Amino acid sequence: MIDNFAKEYLHSDLREMREAVLWKLDGLVEYAIRRPLTSTGTNLLGLVKHLSIWESRYFGEVFGRPFPEPLPRWDNTGERGADMWATEQETRNEITDRYRRVWEHSDATITALAIDSLGYVPWWPRPNVKLFNILVHVLTETSRHAGHADILREQLDNSTGTTAAYATQQHDAAFWDAHRAKIERAAKAAVAKPDHASSTKSS
């Protein structure tokens, strides 16, 4: 009973986080989903591409159920980082549709296997794993990148949230300028406080 509950609980959260990542692309033009928005080049479509490739590996070859489409080799050092951005030849639909096909393949693996089913992750230092380990890992990774996507989308149009139903109500530029100014004033005021200054020195 508890094993089934744990598996369904983790699986349900994973489904929600997948949808949240894809939703971050909705309503954006092509350039916006591809453009690098951090100093290391992080971008929205690249996050989807990255998640699709790695989820397909974790719920595929790790359990002897390889995803039936060609993937780049995980141990090809020359291609490291290529999964984090989309080339001009790769379309939005190509990447997002593949992610949804990966979901179907992963869901079939999760449904078919018991939570303590054994798998093997050759790129991990301790490669012998169970489905439970992989569910937690992929959920954690997807949630982490959903957070990245949230910040990237906020930089583009100030929108936040995990679904359309829970999206933060939009405000105009004047509201956000005032809000940031308030936080900036608090940050500067905190630096001037003697107790904050002493705690910084001791850390």
N, C-alpha and C positions, 0 to 999 in steps of 0.2 A: 504493500500500500504506500509506504513512505517513498519507496524508489520511484513508483509511478508518479506520485505527486511531485517529487523533485524534478523529474524529467520534464513533465508537462509545464511546471512553473518556469523553469529555465527556457524551455522552448517558446513559451508564450511571450516572455520578455524579449527573446531574440527576434521574434516576428515583429514586435512593436518597434524595436530599434532599427531593423532593416527598413521599415516603412518610413521612419523618421528621416533616415539618411536620404532616401530617394525624394521625399517631399521637399527637401531643401533646394532641389533643382527647379521645382515648379514655378512657372511664371518668369523665369530668367532667360535672357537672350543668350545666344551661343557663346559670345565672348565672355560673359559674366561667369558661366559655369566652368570655363577653361582657364581663365586668367590666374596667374599666381598672386596670392594675397598675403603671403608671408615671405620673409627673407629666404626661406628654404624652398619656396615654390608651391606650398600647399594650395590645392584648388579643389573645388567641389566635385567635378567630374572625375578627377584623379582619385579621390577618396572612394567613390563608387567602384571604379576599376580595381583598385587595391583590394577592397573588401570582397569583391566577386572572386578574384583569383585565389585569395587565401582561404575563404570559406570553402571553395570547391576542393581545395587540397585537404583541409582538415576533416571534412565530412566525406571525402572521397577516398584518396589513396591511403590515408591513415587507417582506414577500416577495410582496405581491399575492395573498395567500391568506387573506382576512379570515375571522375566526371567525364562524360563521353565526348568532350570537345577538346581540341588541342590547347595546351597551356604552356607558357614559358617554363623552363626548368627552374626549380627553386634554388639549385646550386650553381647557376650560371652567373658568376661574379660580374661578368661584363654587362649584364642586363639589370644589375641592381638599381633600384629606383625607377626603372621604366614603368613599373606598375602604378606609380603615383601620379601620372599625368597622361593625358590623351594626345596622341599625335593628330595632325590635321587630317589624316586618312580615316581615323576612327570616328564614327558618328555617335551622337548622344544615344540614339535608339539602339545601336549595336551594343553599347556598354550597359545601358540600363536593362535591355532585354536579356542580355546574358546573366546579369545579376539575378533577375527573376527566375531564369532557368536553373541557376545555382541553388536558389531557395528550394525549388521543387526537388532537386536531387538531394540536397541536405535533409529536407524534411522526410524524404523517403528513408534515408539512412537512420535518422533519429527515431522514426516510427518503427522501423524493422528491428532495431537493436535494443537490448536491455541496457540500463544505465551503467552496468558494470561490465559491458562488453569490452574486450581488449582491442587496442589499436597500437600502432607503432608510428612515431613521429621521428623520422631520421634526422631532422635538423634540430632536435632538442637534445640537450646534454643527457637527460634521462628519458629515453625515447619510448619506454613502455608506459602506456596510458590506458585509461578507461574512457568510455563515452562521457562520463560525468566530467572528467578533466577537460575534454574538448568543448563540451557545452559551455562550461564556465569560461574557458579561454576565449572562445569566439564571441560570446555575449559581452565579455569585458572589452574585447577589441572593437566590437561594433559600437558599443556604448561610448567608448573613448572617441572614436572617429565621428560619431553623431554629435558629440560635443564640439569637436573641431568644426564640423559643418555648420553648427549653430553660430559659432563666432564668425566664420567666413560670411555666412548669409547676413548676419547683423552688420558687417562692414559694408555690404553692398546696398542694403535698403532698410536697415534698422529692424527687420523682422526677426522674431525669435519664437521659440516654441517647438514642440515635437510633432504636432499635427495641426491641421487647419482649425480644428475645433478648439484647440487650446493655444492658438497663436496669441502672442502679446498684442494688445490693442495698439494700433499705429498712432504715433504722435507726430507733430510737425517738427521741423528742424529747430525751431525756437525752443520747443519743450526740451529736446535732447541737449541743446547747447546749455540751457539753464541747469539741467540735471548734472551734466558733466562738470560744470563750473562749481556746483555745490560740493561734489565729491572732491574736486581739486582743492577747494578751500579747506575741507576737512583734513585732507592729506597734509597740506602745508602747515595747518595749525597743529597737527599731531607731532610733526617733526620738532616744533618749537617747545613742546612740553618736556620738562626736565626728566620726568619718570620714563618717557618713551626713549629719550636720548640715552639714558643709562642702560636700559634694557637692550638697546642696539649694541652698545659697546661690549656688553657681557656675553652676547651670543656668538 
